[in-house]
Amino acid sequence: SEPRYDPDPDIRVVDDAPIHPRRITHTVLKTADVDRLVEFYATVGGIDPVYSASDNSIVCLRGTHTDYRFHLAISQVNPGEKVGYHHASFELADEAAVEAAEKAATAAGYPPERSVDHLSKRSFFMIDPDGLRSEYFVRRDDAFVDLAVAAAEERAFLV
């Protein structure tokens, strides 16, 4: 019943780094069976669904820490995609921080894989040396939008 985390941690900044995330917020997994994976994480992980696209192609789940709207998103795999990890997301301070980080990463020789300018968020995605994807973002609107209206190949980038 008592939090086991610092609700107001010191934010450390590595001055020479091109990106300055405040916290990691969520991870996105791709699966061939959304319902099966949601059931697994709800039953075994104890996290509850808080959002589902109207076509059930993406479901977001959250644990008891309510400082962020969800912690895990489970998305339907698209034809030609592999099941597994899609990305982890790091929140930045504001839109100016996203713009500055994207420019600084590009100038440092790390161009983003993709930029997103959506009504719900502004972000960019990077691929690390091991081929894993990370997102750096700021949320524009905390309301969930129906991701079923977006193209299937874009949905995991918009959650």
C-alpha positions as a printed Julia matrix, in Angstrom:
159×3 Matrix{Float64}:
   0.0     0.0     0.0
   3.02    2.3     0.35
   4.87    3.45   -2.76
   8.35    2.0    -3.08
   9.61    4.67   -5.42
  10.64    8.28   -5.08
   7.65   10.37   -6.27
   9.93   13.37   -6.87
  13.34   12.06   -7.99
  16.28   14.25   -8.93
  16.45   14.42  -12.71
  20.04   13.88  -13.8
  21.13   15.27  -17.16
  24.15   14.12  -19.17
  25.04   17.47  -20.72
  26.84   16.06  -23.78
  24.05   13.64  -24.71
  21.81   14.71  -27.62
  18.66   13.39  -25.89
  17.52   14.11  -22.31
  14.67   11.76  -21.33
  12.81   12.32  -18.06
  11.6     8.73  -17.64
  10.74    5.53  -19.45
   6.96    5.21  -19.7
   5.92    2.16  -21.7
   6.88   -0.73  -23.95
   5.12   -2.01  -27.05
   5.04   -5.72  -27.95
   3.8    -7.2   -31.25
   1.85  -10.48  -31.22
  -0.16  -12.73  -33.5
  -2.8   -13.14  -30.76
  -3.6    -9.95  -28.85
  -6.22  -11.57  -26.6
  -3.86  -14.38  -25.53
  -1.05  -11.97  -24.63
  -3.4    -9.58  -22.81
  -4.73  -12.51  -20.78
  -1.17  -13.59  -19.94
  -0.03  -10.14  -18.73
  -3.28   -9.5   -16.87
  -3.22  -12.9   -15.15
   0.5   -13.39  -14.57
   1.69   -9.79  -14.48
  -1.27   -8.37  -12.59
  -1.73   -5.42  -14.95
  -5.14   -4.37  -16.21
  -6.34   -3.31  -19.67
  -7.17    0.42  -19.77
  -7.66    0.88  -23.52
  -8.53   -1.25  -26.54
  -8.76   -0.09  -30.16
 -12.24   -0.63  -31.59
 -10.91   -3.55  -33.65
  -8.83   -4.92  -30.72
  -5.61   -4.5   -32.75
  -3.95   -2.71  -29.82
  -4.62   -3.06  -26.1
  -2.89   -0.93  -23.44
  -2.4    -2.2   -19.89
  -1.44   -0.41  -16.68
  -0.22   -1.5   -13.28
  -1.03    0.18   -9.98
   1.33    3.12  -10.54
  -1.06    5.63  -12.11
   1.42    8.41  -12.91
   1.27    7.4   -16.58
  -1.73    6.25  -18.58
  -0.35    2.8   -19.48
   2.83    0.74  -19.14
   2.51   -1.99  -21.77
   0.88   -1.91  -25.2
   0.18   -5.13  -27.06
  -0.28   -4.71  -30.8
  -1.36   -7.09  -33.54
   1.56   -8.12  -35.74
   1.23   -7.06  -39.39
   1.97   -9.35  -42.36
   5.74   -9.63  -42.78
   6.49   -8.49  -39.21
   7.98  -10.62  -36.49
   6.32  -11.25  -33.14
   8.19   -9.61  -30.26
   9.51   -6.31  -28.98
   8.53   -3.21  -30.98
   9.86   -0.34  -28.86
  10.34    1.25  -25.44
   9.3     4.88  -24.94
  11.12    7.66  -23.13
   9.27   10.85  -22.22
  10.91   14.21  -22.83
  10.08   17.51  -21.11
   8.11   19.2   -23.89
   7.8    19.6   -27.67
  10.81   21.93  -27.81
  12.88   19.18  -26.14
  11.69   16.66  -28.76
  12.62   19.01  -31.61
  16.01   19.82  -30.09
  16.79   16.15  -29.36
  15.86   15.06  -32.87
  18.11   17.72  -34.4
  20.96   17.01  -31.98
  20.81   13.23  -32.56
  20.89   13.79  -36.33
  23.81   16.22  -36.02
  25.67   13.65  -33.87
  25.31   11.05  -36.64
  22.27    9.23  -35.27
  19.4    10.11  -37.6
  15.97    8.97  -36.42
  14.31    6.02  -38.09
  10.98    7.88  -38.1
   9.33   11.08  -36.86
   5.73   11.22  -35.66
   3.64   14.39  -35.57
   0.23   13.14  -34.46
  -2.64   14.79  -32.57
  -1.83   12.6   -29.55
   1.97   13.03  -29.47
   5.16   14.33  -31.07
   7.99   11.81  -31.19
  10.87   10.25  -33.03
  12.19    6.71  -33.12
  15.79    5.53  -33.08
  17.34    2.12  -33.81
  20.22    1.24  -31.45
  23.37   -0.69  -32.45
  21.65   -4.0   -31.54
  18.69   -3.18  -33.81
  16.28   -2.35  -30.98
  13.89    0.57  -31.37
  13.36    3.36  -28.83
  10.97    6.29  -28.92
  11.5     9.79  -27.52
   8.23   11.66  -27.16
   5.96   14.18  -25.52
   2.24   13.48  -25.15
  -0.06   16.13  -26.59
  -3.34   14.64  -25.41
  -3.85   12.05  -22.67
  -7.11   10.82  -24.17
  -6.85    7.54  -26.05
  -7.68    7.9   -29.73
  -9.11    5.0   -31.71
  -5.99    3.62  -33.34
  -8.11    1.32  -35.52
  -8.61    4.26  -37.91
  -4.85    4.5   -38.55
  -3.1     2.31  -41.11
  -2.22   -1.05  -39.5
   1.52   -0.54  -40.04
   1.41    2.82  -38.2
  -0.55    1.82  -35.08
   2.34    0.63  -32.9
   4.13    3.93  -33.62
   1.1     5.96  -32.49
   0.36    4.31  -29.13
